[in-house]
Amino acid sequence: MLTWQAGKVFKFDNVDITVDENIKLNEPEVLELPKFAKGLKGPKIKAGWSLTHDKDGMVYLDDGSSHIFTVDPSTWKVTHSCTVMYQGTPIKSLNELEAVGDKWLFANVFLTSDVL
């Protein structure tokens, strides 16, 4: 479960539905991506809008911006990010991520019927 503004992820035990882990996403070592080039850093997670995982357990998260973050489920650190664009323009308000199969990741654009 991902909280919107508190910056927390709760991981539940699937048998008795108790909280296994309580991860705070706004810790500096979690929020910042590794440096891509000299002195440059990737985007930071601003809020929790959507969280999903693929069949291999990799976690994907979005923050309502145009960014999708890949998170290592064992450390909860961001390992990659991408900016979703259409015709050279970032698509903002990504929401409701859904991993389907082994190579598809869908998102809708908040307050629209658009699915990317």
C-alpha positions as CSV (number, residue, x, y, z in Angstrom):
1,M,0.0,0.0,0.0
2,L,1.3,3.4,-1.0
3,T,0.4,6.6,0.8
4,W,-0.2,9.7,-1.2
5,Q,1.4,12.5,0.9
6,A,3.0,10.8,3.9
7,G,5.7,9.1,1.7
8,K,5.2,5.7,3.1
9,V,4.8,2.2,1.7
10,F,3.3,-0.6,3.8
11,K,4.2,-4.2,2.8
12,F,1.7,-6.7,4.2
13,D,2.0,-10.4,5.1
14,N,-0.4,-12.2,2.7
15,V,-1.5,-14.7,5.3
16,D,-2.6,-12.7,8.3
17,I,-2.6,-9.2,6.7
18,T,-0.2,-7.7,9.2
19,V,2.4,-5.0,8.2
20,D,5.7,-6.7,7.4
21,E,7.5,-3.6,6.5
22,N,6.9,0.2,6.8
23,I,9.2,2.0,4.3
24,K,9.5,5.8,4.4
25,L,10.0,7.0,0.8
26,N,11.1,10.5,1.7
27,E,14.4,9.3,3.1
28,P,17.2,11.0,1.0
29,E,18.9,7.7,0.1
30,V,15.6,6.3,-1.3
31,L,14.4,9.4,-3.1
32,E,17.5,10.3,-5.2
33,L,18.4,8.3,-8.2
34,P,22.1,7.5,-8.8
35,K,24.0,10.1,-10.6
36,F,23.6,9.7,-14.4
37,A,26.5,12.0,-15.4
38,K,28.9,14.3,-13.6
39,G,26.9,16.2,-11.0
40,L,23.5,15.4,-12.5
41,K,20.9,13.5,-10.6
42,G,17.6,12.0,-11.7
43,P,14.1,13.2,-10.6
44,K,12.9,12.7,-7.0
45,I,9.7,11.1,-5.9
46,K,7.3,13.9,-4.9
47,A,4.2,12.0,-3.8
48,G,2.8,8.5,-3.9
49,W,0.2,8.0,-6.6
50,S,0.5,4.4,-7.8
51,L,2.5,1.3,-7.1
52,T,2.6,-2.0,-8.9
53,H,5.0,-4.9,-9.5
54,D,5.8,-7.3,-12.3
55,K,5.9,-11.1,-12.3
56,D,9.6,-11.0,-11.3
57,G,8.8,-8.8,-8.3
58,M,10.3,-5.5,-9.6
59,V,8.3,-2.5,-8.2
60,Y,7.2,0.4,-10.3
61,L,6.0,3.7,-8.7
62,D,4.7,7.0,-10.0
63,D,4.2,10.3,-8.3
64,G,1.6,12.0,-10.4
65,S,4.3,13.6,-12.6
66,S,5.5,12.4,-15.9
67,H,8.0,10.1,-14.2
68,I,7.8,6.3,-13.6
69,F,10.4,5.0,-11.1
70,T,11.7,1.5,-10.8
71,V,12.3,0.4,-7.2
72,D,14.4,-2.5,-5.9
73,P,12.0,-4.4,-3.7
74,S,14.8,-5.6,-1.4
75,T,16.2,-2.1,-0.5
76,W,13.3,0.1,-1.6
77,K,15.8,2.3,-3.4
78,V,15.0,3.8,-6.8
79,T,17.2,2.2,-9.4
80,H,15.8,3.8,-12.6
81,S,13.3,6.3,-13.8
82,C,11.8,7.2,-17.2
83,T,9.9,10.2,-18.4
84,V,6.7,9.3,-20.3
85,M,6.5,11.5,-23.4
86,Y,4.2,12.0,-26.4
87,Q,5.5,13.8,-29.4
88,G,8.4,15.3,-27.4
89,T,6.2,16.6,-24.5
90,P,6.2,15.0,-21.0
91,I,2.8,13.5,-20.1
92,K,2.0,14.8,-16.6
93,S,-0.5,13.3,-14.0
94,L,0.4,9.7,-14.5
95,N,-1.7,7.5,-12.3
96,E,-2.8,3.9,-11.6
97,L,0.2,1.9,-12.9
98,E,-0.5,-1.7,-14.0
99,A,2.1,-4.2,-15.0
100,V,0.7,-6.8,-17.5
101,G,2.6,-9.8,-18.7
102,D,6.4,-9.6,-18.9
103,K,6.8,-6.4,-20.9
104,W,3.8,-4.1,-20.5
105,L,3.4,-1.3,-18.1
106,F,0.2,0.8,-18.4
107,A,-0.8,4.1,-16.7
108,N,-3.8,6.3,-17.0
109,V,-3.6,10.1,-17.1
110,F,-5.4,11.4,-14.0
111,L,-8.9,12.8,-14.7
112,T,-8.9,11.6,-18.3
113,S,-9.8,8.3,-20.0
114,D,-6.3,8.1,-21.6
115,V,-4.3,4.9,-21.0
116,L,-0.6,4.8,-22.0
